[in-house]
Amino acid sequence: MEKKYCVLGFIISTILSLSSCKQKVAEYPIVEVESVSTDDIEIYGRYVGLIRASRNVEIHARVEGFLEKMTFSEGKKVEENEPLFYINNATYKAKVEKAKAQLKKEEAQQAKAQRDVERLRPLYEQNAASQLDLDNAEAALNMANANVAMSKADLDQANLELSYTVVRSPLSGYISERYVDIGTLVGNSKSSLLATVVKRDTVLVDFKMTALDYLKSQQRNVHLGELDTTRSWQPTINITLADNSVYNEKGVVDFAAPQVDPKTGTFGVRADMPNPNQELLPGQFTQVKLLLDVHEDAIVVPRKAISIEKGGSFIFVIRPDSVVEKRYVETGAEQNNKIVIVRGLLANESIVTEGYHKLTHGQRAIAVRKSETDAVTLEEEDK
């Protein structure tokens, strides 16, 4: 009988012990945790930009004459060296013919002078002609050679002026409307501008940055306008179109002004932007999003894991022994609800993301990862 009472007492004490353990475990708060991860965090700046053509060339008449013909469609694409305007060339053809005739005349004088020298030199060697006669003949030959060279230059100039009567496109691009009408006397100072050709396959985006932006970029060892092959990234821009959509091409910053404008406290920056479908028009204003820096393999945490008090920002960390640690951290840039932790955390540490209002420094807690809570939720839904 006593043996039965001993066994019964042992069972009751065991049950009470287990009950007290469950009660103690139940007293620990249950919190959701996740591991500290690393990521590449991109730092952007936003500015107002102005789009302009990469090349904008004015077409001028280089010789004077009446405009006879135009061979392009206004506002359409033209190719490099394509004829655009024709100026009456009768005067310039006559100048070419005159220069040719003058050249033939000078060449004839040159040939005669050459024969005179060749005839007098043997006679001089035989003392049959004087030194003066030979000197005069050689001087006449030198003068004839110079006259031929001058006449050739005059002919080249005449041919060049004749070629200017056909006005060609200096580059491939889109041409403006004509600025003068057919029949107008062009080439003088008042009416030399005929049209403008704009290259739009690529455009330039100009925007202003502050002196503080420049200082920060130098501190990050990012030199705007310079290609740095040691980095895995380069300063690039995205722009916003008029309908607030993001343009699908990226531009590369290729220039930064070497000085700050003292009137505005800003300096100019330029990016080269592809424009294959001519969606971007010179003269447009746009929003510029500039990649200023990339924090590679930065320690990041969800924004919701950070609490702020007078002492600074802190995060609850669950140590491997389940003890809660209230840790103050130094925060950095933010991107997509993730904040960079500059100092205070290591990768793969467990931080509390839900339920930290239940915690105090030094207590124990039951850590549950989000994947586990999701699994429990799914099981409850299945039931």
C-alpha positions as CSV (number, residue, x, y, z in Angstrom):
1,M,0.0,0.0,0.0
2,E,2.8,2.4,0.9
3,K,4.5,1.5,-2.4
4,K,1.4,2.6,-4.3
5,Y,1.3,5.9,-2.5
6,C,5.0,6.5,-3.3
7,V,4.4,5.9,-7.0
8,L,1.4,8.1,-7.0
9,G,3.3,10.9,-5.3
10,F,6.1,10.6,-7.8
11,I,3.7,10.9,-10.7
12,I,1.9,14.0,-9.1
13,S,5.3,15.7,-8.5
14,T,6.4,15.0,-12.1
15,I,3.1,16.5,-13.4
16,L,3.5,19.6,-11.2
17,S,7.1,20.0,-12.3
18,L,6.1,19.8,-16.0
19,S,3.3,22.2,-15.5
20,S,5.5,24.7,-13.8
21,C,8.0,24.4,-16.7
22,K,5.3,25.0,-19.3
23,Q,4.1,27.9,-17.3
24,K,7.7,29.3,-17.1
25,V,8.1,28.8,-20.9
26,A,4.8,30.5,-21.5
27,E,6.0,33.5,-19.6
28,Y,8.8,34.2,-22.2
29,P,7.5,36.6,-24.9
30,I,7.3,35.2,-28.4
31,V,8.8,37.5,-31.1
32,E,9.4,37.3,-34.8
33,V,13.0,37.6,-35.9
34,E,15.1,37.5,-39.0
35,S,18.8,37.4,-39.8
36,V,20.7,40.5,-40.7
37,S,21.5,40.5,-44.4
38,T,23.8,42.4,-46.7
39,D,22.8,44.1,-49.9
40,D,24.1,46.7,-52.5
41,I,22.3,50.0,-51.6
42,E,22.1,52.6,-54.3
43,I,22.2,56.3,-53.3
44,Y,20.4,58.7,-55.6
45,G,20.0,62.5,-55.9
46,R,17.1,64.2,-57.7
47,Y,17.4,67.3,-59.9
48,V,15.7,69.3,-62.6
49,G,17.3,68.7,-66.0
50,L,17.2,70.3,-69.4
51,I,17.4,68.2,-72.6
52,R,19.5,69.6,-75.5
53,A,20.7,68.3,-78.7
54,S,24.2,66.7,-78.7
55,R,24.9,68.6,-81.9
56,N,23.0,71.6,-83.2
57,V,24.6,73.0,-86.4
58,E,23.6,76.1,-88.3
59,I,23.8,75.9,-92.0
60,H,25.1,79.1,-93.6
61,A,25.6,80.1,-97.3
62,R,29.4,80.5,-97.7
63,V,29.2,82.3,-101.1
64,E,26.9,85.0,-102.3
65,G,24.3,84.3,-104.9
66,F,20.6,83.7,-105.6
67,L,19.0,80.6,-104.0
68,E,17.8,78.4,-106.8
69,K,16.6,75.1,-105.3
70,M,15.9,73.3,-102.1
71,T,16.1,69.4,-102.1
72,F,14.9,68.4,-98.6
73,S,11.7,68.1,-96.7
74,E,11.5,70.4,-93.7
75,G,11.6,68.7,-90.3
76,K,12.7,65.4,-91.8
77,K,15.9,63.4,-91.4
78,V,18.9,64.3,-93.6
79,E,22.1,62.4,-94.1
80,E,25.7,63.7,-93.7
81,N,26.9,65.4,-97.0
82,E,23.4,65.3,-98.5
83,P,22.8,68.3,-100.9
84,L,20.2,70.7,-99.3
85,F,20.4,74.0,-101.2
86,Y,21.6,75.1,-104.6
87,I,22.9,78.6,-105.2
88,N,23.2,80.0,-108.8
89,N,26.7,79.1,-109.8
90,A,27.2,80.9,-113.2
91,T,29.6,83.4,-111.7
92,Y,31.7,80.8,-109.9
93,K,31.9,78.6,-113.0
94,A,33.3,81.6,-114.9
95,K,35.9,82.2,-112.2
96,V,37.0,78.5,-112.5
97,E,37.4,78.8,-116.3
98,K,39.4,82.1,-115.9
99,A,41.6,80.5,-113.3
100,K,42.2,77.5,-115.7
101,A,43.2,79.8,-118.5
102,Q,45.5,81.8,-116.3
103,L,47.2,78.6,-115.2
104,K,47.8,77.5,-118.8
105,K,49.3,80.9,-119.5
106,E,51.7,80.6,-116.6
107,E,52.6,77.1,-117.4
108,A,53.5,78.2,-120.9
109,Q,55.8,80.9,-119.5
110,Q,57.3,78.3,-117.2
111,A,58.1,76.0,-120.1
112,K,59.7,78.8,-122.0
113,A,61.8,79.9,-119.0
114,Q,62.9,76.3,-118.5
115,R,64.0,76.0,-122.1
116,D,66.0,79.3,-121.9
117,V,67.9,78.0,-118.9
118,E,68.6,74.7,-120.5
119,R,69.9,76.5,-123.7
120,L,72.1,79.1,-121.8
121,R,73.8,76.8,-119.3
122,P,75.9,74.9,-121.9
123,L,76.8,78.2,-123.7
124,Y,77.9,79.7,-120.3
125,E,80.1,76.6,-119.7
126,Q,81.7,77.2,-123.1
127,N,82.1,80.9,-122.3
128,A,79.7,81.7,-125.2
129,A,77.2,83.4,-122.8
130,S,77.7,85.7,-119.9
131,Q,76.9,85.0,-116.2
132,L,74.4,87.8,-116.4
133,D,72.4,86.1,-119.1
134,L,72.3,82.8,-117.2
135,D,71.3,84.6,-114.0
136,N,68.5,86.4,-115.8
137,A,67.2,83.2,-117.3
138,E,67.2,81.3,-113.9
139,A,65.4,84.3,-112.3
140,A,62.8,84.2,-115.0
141,L,62.3,80.4,-114.4
142,N,61.9,80.9,-110.7
143,M,59.4,83.7,-111.3
144,A,57.5,81.4,-113.7
145,N,57.4,78.6,-111.2
146,A,56.0,81.0,-108.6
147,N,53.3,82.2,-111.0
148,V,52.3,78.6,-111.8
149,A,52.0,77.9,-108.1
150,M,49.9,81.0,-107.6
151,S,47.6,80.2,-110.5
152,K,47.1,76.7,-109.2
153,A,46.1,78.2,-105.8
154,D,43.7,80.5,-107.6
155,L,42.1,77.6,-109.4
156,D,41.7,75.6,-106.2
157,Q,40.1,78.6,-104.6
158,A,37.7,79.0,-107.6
159,N,36.8,75.3,-107.5
160,L,36.2,75.6,-103.7
161,E,33.8,78.6,-104.2
162,L,32.0,76.7,-106.9
163,S,31.5,73.7,-104.6
164,Y,30.0,76.0,-102.0
165,T,27.1,76.8,-104.4
166,V,25.8,73.3,-103.4
167,V,25.1,73.5,-99.6
168,R,25.4,70.1,-98.0
169,S,24.4,68.8,-94.6
170,P,27.4,68.7,-92.2
171,L,25.9,65.8,-90.2
172,S,23.1,63.2,-90.1
173,G,20.2,64.6,-88.2
174,Y,16.8,66.4,-88.4
175,I,16.6,69.6,-90.3
176,S,14.6,72.7,-89.4
177,E,12.4,74.7,-91.7
178,R,14.2,76.9,-94.2
179,Y,14.9,80.4,-93.0
180,V,15.0,82.0,-96.5
181,D,12.8,81.6,-99.6
182,I,13.8,80.4,-103.1
183,G,15.1,83.4,-105.2
184,T,16.6,85.2,-102.2
185,L,20.0,86.7,-102.5
186,V,22.0,84.8,-99.8
187,G,25.5,84.7,-98.6
188,N,25.7,88.3,-97.3
189,S,25.8,89.1,-93.6
190,K,22.0,89.4,-93.2
191,S,20.8,86.3,-95.0
192,S,23.6,83.7,-94.7
193,L,21.6,81.4,-92.3
194,L,19.7,78.9,-94.3
195,A,18.6,76.2,-91.8
196,T,19.6,74.2,-88.8
197,V,20.4,70.5,-88.4
198,V,20.0,68.8,-85.0
199,K,21.5,65.4,-84.1
200,R,18.9,63.6,-81.9
201,D,20.1,60.0,-81.8
202,T,21.7,61.0,-78.6
203,V,20.9,64.0,-76.4
204,L,22.6,65.8,-73.6
205,V,20.9,66.3,-70.2
206,D,22.1,69.3,-68.2
207,F,21.3,69.8,-64.5
208,K,22.7,71.6,-61.5
209,M,24.2,70.2,-58.3
210,T,25.1,72.0,-55.2
211,A,28.5,72.5,-53.8
212,L,27.5,70.2,-50.9
213,D,26.7,67.5,-53.4
214,Y,30.1,67.9,-54.9
215,L,31.8,67.7,-51.4
216,K,29.9,64.5,-50.5
217,S,30.8,62.9,-53.8
218,Q,34.5,63.7,-53.3
219,Q,34.3,62.2,-49.8
220,R,32.9,59.0,-51.3
221,N,35.7,59.1,-53.9
222,V,33.2,59.5,-56.7
223,H,34.5,62.0,-59.3
224,L,31.6,63.0,-61.5
225,G,32.5,63.2,-65.2
226,E,35.4,60.8,-64.9
227,L,35.3,57.1,-65.8
228,D,36.5,54.9,-62.9
229,T,37.2,51.4,-64.1
230,T,38.0,50.2,-60.5
231,R,34.3,50.5,-59.6
232,S,31.6,48.0,-60.7
233,W,29.2,51.0,-61.4
234,Q,29.4,54.5,-62.9
235,P,27.3,57.6,-62.2
236,T,24.2,57.2,-64.4
237,I,20.9,59.0,-64.7
238,N,17.3,58.1,-65.3
239,I,14.8,60.7,-66.4
240,T,11.1,61.1,-66.2
241,L,9.0,61.8,-69.3
242,A,6.1,64.2,-69.5
243,D,3.6,61.5,-68.6
244,N,5.6,60.8,-65.4
245,S,6.8,57.5,-66.8
246,V,10.5,56.6,-66.5
247,Y,12.5,56.7,-69.7
248,N,13.8,53.2,-70.5
249,E,17.4,54.3,-71.4
250,K,20.1,55.3,-68.9
251,G,22.5,58.2,-69.4
252,V,26.2,58.4,-68.4
253,V,27.6,61.5,-66.7
254,D,30.4,62.6,-68.9
255,F,31.1,66.2,-67.7
256,A,31.1,68.2,-64.5
257,A,31.9,71.9,-64.4
258,P,35.3,72.7,-62.8
259,Q,34.0,75.5,-60.8
260,V,30.9,76.6,-58.8
261,D,28.7,79.5,-60.0
262,P,29.0,82.1,-57.1
263,K,25.6,83.5,-58.0
264,T,23.7,80.2,-57.4
265,G,26.1,78.1,-55.4
266,T,25.7,75.3,-58.0
267,F,27.9,73.7,-60.7
268,G,26.8,72.2,-64.0
269,V,26.7,68.5,-64.7
270,R,26.0,66.8,-68.1
271,A,25.0,63.3,-69.1
272,D,24.9,61.7,-72.5
273,M,21.6,60.0,-73.1
274,P,20.7,57.6,-76.0
275,N,17.6,58.7,-77.9
276,P,17.1,56.0,-80.6
277,N,13.4,56.6,-81.1
278,Q,13.5,60.4,-80.7
279,E,11.2,60.4,-77.7
280,L,13.3,63.1,-76.1
281,L,13.1,66.6,-77.7
282,P,15.7,69.3,-77.2
283,G,14.3,72.1,-75.0
284,Q,12.3,69.7,-72.7
285,F,12.6,70.0,-68.9
286,T,12.7,66.7,-67.0
287,Q,13.3,65.1,-63.6
288,V,16.7,63.6,-63.3
289,K,17.5,60.8,-60.9
290,L,21.3,60.5,-60.5
291,L,23.1,57.5,-59.1
292,L,25.5,59.1,-56.6
293,D,27.0,56.1,-54.9
294,V,26.6,52.3,-54.2
295,H,27.2,50.9,-50.8
296,E,28.3,47.4,-51.7
297,D,27.6,44.5,-49.3
298,A,26.1,46.9,-46.8
299,I,24.5,45.6,-43.6
300,V,20.7,46.3,-44.0
301,V,17.7,45.8,-41.7
302,P,14.0,46.4,-42.3
303,R,12.9,49.9,-41.3
304,K,10.3,48.4,-38.9
305,A,13.0,46.8,-36.8
306,I,14.5,50.2,-35.7
307,S,13.2,52.1,-32.7
308,I,14.2,55.7,-31.9
309,E,14.5,57.4,-28.5
310,K,16.4,60.3,-27.2
311,G,19.6,58.3,-26.9
312,G,19.4,57.4,-30.6
313,S,18.3,54.5,-32.7
314,F,18.3,50.9,-31.3
315,I,17.4,47.4,-32.3
316,F,16.6,44.3,-30.2
317,V,19.0,41.5,-30.9
318,I,18.3,37.9,-29.9
319,R,21.6,36.2,-28.9
320,P,22.2,32.5,-29.4
321,D,21.3,31.9,-25.7
322,S,17.9,33.5,-26.4
323,V,18.8,36.6,-24.3
324,V,17.5,39.9,-25.6
325,E,20.0,42.7,-26.1
326,K,19.0,46.3,-26.7
327,R,21.7,47.6,-29.0
328,Y,22.2,51.1,-30.2
329,V,23.2,51.4,-33.9
330,E,24.3,54.1,-36.3
331,T,22.1,54.2,-39.4
332,G,22.8,55.3,-42.9
333,A,21.0,55.6,-46.2
334,E,17.5,54.1,-46.7
335,Q,16.2,52.3,-49.8
336,N,12.9,50.4,-50.3
337,N,12.1,50.3,-46.6
338,K,15.6,49.0,-45.8
339,I,18.1,51.0,-43.8
340,V,21.9,50.7,-43.8
341,I,23.5,50.0,-40.5
342,V,26.8,51.8,-40.5
343,R,27.9,50.5,-37.0
344,G,26.4,48.2,-34.4
345,L,25.4,45.0,-36.2
346,L,27.1,42.1,-37.8
347,A,25.8,40.0,-40.7
348,N,23.6,36.9,-39.8
349,E,22.7,38.2,-36.3
350,S,19.1,37.7,-35.3
351,I,17.1,40.9,-34.9
352,V,13.5,41.3,-33.7
353,T,11.1,42.6,-36.4
354,E,7.7,42.0,-34.7
355,G,6.8,42.1,-31.0
356,Y,9.8,44.2,-29.7
357,H,7.3,46.3,-27.6
358,K,7.2,43.2,-25.3
359,L,10.9,43.2,-24.7
360,T,13.4,44.6,-22.2
361,H,17.2,44.4,-22.2
362,G,18.5,41.2,-20.7
363,Q,15.4,39.1,-20.6
364,R,14.9,35.8,-22.5
365,A,12.5,35.5,-25.4
366,I,11.3,32.8,-27.8
367,A,12.4,33.7,-31.3
368,V,10.3,32.6,-34.3
369,R,11.3,33.2,-37.8
370,K,8.8,34.6,-40.3
371,S,8.9,31.4,-42.4
372,E,7.8,29.4,-39.3
373,T,5.0,31.8,-38.5
374,D,3.8,31.6,-42.1
375,A,3.8,27.8,-41.9
376,V,1.7,27.9,-38.7
377,T,-0.7,30.3,-40.4
378,L,-1.1,28.0,-43.3
379,E,-1.7,25.0,-41.1
380,E,-4.5,26.9,-39.2
381,E,-6.1,27.9,-42.5
382,D,-6.0,24.3,-43.7
383,K,-7.8,23.3,-40.5
